[in-house]
Amino acid sequence: MIRRNPTLIGMTDADVQDVREMVAKQKTDGALLQKMKQLAENPNFSAGDTNVLEQLKLRHDSKDSSKRDAAAGPSSS
């Protein structure tokens, strides 16, 4: 196998933090999607399942509020 020097990409600390946050978000979204899939396959709700529905509602509400904030733009004070 031919070895080569690794490609170095210039990144600031903020870039690294952004990547870490995106990876963490993808992991939590994946876990949430897995629970949603289990609910879809077995629609018999239990007490634990209602927690998933509450998490979905909170996530949906937070996405809506962030979209509204972005659409409003920076406030001029």
Secondary structure by P-SEA (a helix, b strand, c coil): ccccccccccccaaaaaaaaaaaaaaaaaaaaaaaaaaaaacccccaaaaaaaaaaaaaaaaaaaaaaaaaaccccc
